[in-house]
Amino acid sequence: MSKDNPNVLLNHHLKALKLPTILREYESMAQLCAKERCEYSAYLLRLTERELIEREQRASERRIRQAMFPVLKTLDSFDFLAQPSINEAAIRELMRGEFVQRKENVLLVGNPGTGKSHLASALGHAVCMQGLKVKFFSVTGLVTMLLEHREERTLQRFKKQLERHHLIILDELGYVPFTKSGAELLFDVVSRAYERTSLIVTTNLPFEQWTEVMGSERLTGALLDRLTHRVHILEANGESYRLNDAKKRKKKKS
């Protein structure tokens, strides 16, 4: 079979080696290289380059799916002109992902509807594209999951899963106050991440009001101490996108 039908055996080997791009393109690439009179090494180089590019793309797509972004957002779709209070230069610097390598945190603080979640997602997407593992949670959703895992006695396993990530995004802290147990579990996640895993936290509350959701000055102080040790604080004090959009629609109708 290998002498009469070498392609059949080659296809089998490429499938076994999990090289789908080379499997798909080796014949057309061979014809192209024959026309261009490429050397065998150049032919192999082109094939392996395409395989590597597609493999990296698939890996990035997998990391983005596993991050569980509620809506996929990138920086290209963020309107800095509509939110001039946000430091665009600082955001673009963070997009390089070096803060994750340095185990630093990012706090996005400001009014509701100013694009904090969008920016957090865009930063997370950029980190995924750089080959790192990201996980996105709403803060209330994470606390609910922590409580459920504790009830099911799987909390330690879940915490170990969190520790495998390079960046954890905690969205919308401040909208719902926690029970004592919920606040303690959230603090434990932040404490475990300290100097190991970078965190991005979005919140509509200034720091002095965090006690309202954490329920304890001592716990709030300890949480802020860990979050703000190595941190980039970005403020968003403009008007709500959604409010402005509603105003525009109202004007059009009238």
N, C-alpha and C positions, 0 to 999 in steps of 0.2 A: 504493500500500500504506500509506503514511503517513497518508492521509486516511481510508481505509476501516477500517484496522486499526492505529491508532496504538500500541496496546499491543504488537503484534508488533515494531515497529521500536524501541519503548522498551526492550523486553526485550533485544533485540539490542545496543543501545547500553550498557545496564547490564552485560551480560555482558562486552562489549569493555572497559569501564572497570573491570571487576573490582569490582563493587559488589553482592555476592550478598545482603547483608542488605536493601538497598533493593529489589532485584529481588524478593525473597521477600515483602516487607511493604508495598510502596507502595500496593497496592490496598486491603488491610484498613485501613491507616492513613488512606487517603483517606476511607473510609467512616466511620471513627471521628471524624476531624476535621470531616467534614460534619455529623455529629450534634451535635458540640460547637461548631459554627460557628467553627472556628479560621480564622485568616488563613492565606494561602498561605505566608508566612514561618514561621509556627509549624509548619505541616505539614512543610516542608522541614527545619526544625530538628530535629523529632522523628526524622525518617528518618536524617538525617546523624549524630545522636547515637547512634542504635542501630548504625549502620554502624561508627562509630568505636569503640564499646564492644566489639563483636564482633571487630573487627580487632585491637584490643589484646589481647583474650582469646586469639585464635588465635596471635598473636605470642608471648605468654607461654607457651602450651602448646608451641609449637615450640622455644623456648629451653630449656624443661624437658626435652623429649625429647633435644635436642642435648647437654645437660649430662651425660647418661648416668649418672644416679643409679642405684645398684644396686637400691635400694628407695626409693620416694618417701616422705619423712618430713617432717612439719611440727612446729612447736613445740607445737601443740594436743595432740598425742599423747604429749608427753614428761612424765613424772611427776617433778616436782621434789621432791615429798615423799619419794620413794623414794631420791633422791640429794641429800640436804641439803648435801653438801660443795660442790656446784656453785653458783656465784654467779648466781642467777636474774636479779637486776637487771642485771648486766653482759650476760648473754645477750640479754635483752629490748632493751637499748640497742643491741647489735650488730645486732639484727634490722632496725633502721632503715636499715642499709646504708651509713652515713656512713663507716665504716672503709674501704670500697672506694673511695669518692671520694677519701679521703686517702691511698690506696695503703698502708694499714697491713695487718699480718698478724695472724692469730689462731692461737695454739697451744693445743690441748686436750690436757692431759697427765694421765695417771692410769691406774688399774687397768683390766684388760680387762673388758668387759661392763658398763661404767658409763654407756654412752650417748654416748660421744664421737662416734662415727660418726653417730648419730641427730642430734645437735646440729649437726654439720658439714653434714649434708644439709639440715637445716631452715634453716640460715643461707644455704646455697646456693640453696634454693628461694625464700627471701625476696628474694634479690638478683636472681634470674631475674624475679620478679614486678615488680621495679622497673625492668625494661627493660635489664638488663645481661647480658652473656654469661658463662656459668659452665661449667667443665669439672671433672668428678669422676674421680679416679683412685685405685686402690689404689697405694701406693708401689711395691710389687713389680711390679704390672702396668705402671706407667709406665716403670720401669727396663727391663723386658722389651721394651716397645715401642721405647724409645730404642735399645737394642742391635740390634733387628731393623731399624729404619730406618737405622742406621749400616751394617749389612751390605748393605742394599739401596741405599745411597747416596742416600737420601731424607731424611736427618736434618735438613738445613737447612730443607727445606720444612715438615717436621713442627714444627720449632721456631718458624717463622714463624706457623704455625697456632695454636700455643699463645699467642703474643704478641697475638693478636687478642682474647683473653678478658680480661675485667675481674677475674675471680676464678678461681683454680685450687685445687681441694681435693685434698690429698695425704693419703690415709687409711692408717692402720696402719703408720706408720714404726716399725721396731724389732722386727718379728716375724721377719724374714729378713735375715741379713747380706748385703751386696753384694760382688760382685767389685770389684777395683780400677777396672775400666772402668765398671762400673755406678755406683759411687759418684761417679766423676768426671762422668759424664753427668747424674746427679741434681743434683750441685752446679752444673753449667752451667745447668740449668733454673732453679734458685733464684737464681743470680747474674743471669741475664737478666731475671728477674721483679723484681729489686730496684728499688724506687721506680717501677716501671712497672705491675706487676700484683700485686694482693693475693693472698696465699696463706693457706689454712687447712690446718694440719697437725695430725693426731691421732697420738698416740704413747703407748705404755705404758711408755716408758723415761724416767727423769730425764736431764737434759742431760749429766751426767757419764758416762753410759753410752752415749751416742750413738757414741762411738768404736768400740764393739763391732760396730756395723752398718756404719759408714762405713769402718772399717779403717785410718784415718789420723787422728792428732791434728791435724795441720795442716789437713786438709780439713774435719774436724769443726768446728774453731775458725772457719774462714772461713765455713762454712755457717751456724753459729749467729750469727756476727757480722751477717750479712745478714738472717737471719730475725728477730732480736730487736731490730733497730734501732728499728723502729716496730711495736710488738707488743702484743697483748692476750693475757696468759697466764691460762688458766682451768684449775683443777685439779679432777679427779674422783677422789676417794679413797674412795668408798663401796664397797659390796659389789656383785658382779656381778648384773645382772638375771637372767641365765640360771641362775646358781647358786641364787639365791633361788627362782626359778620351779621348778627341779628339787626343791628342798627341800619346797616346798609340795605338789608332786605326790606326793612320797614320803610325806608325812604323810597325805594323803587316801587313799592306797592302804592304809596301815597302819591 
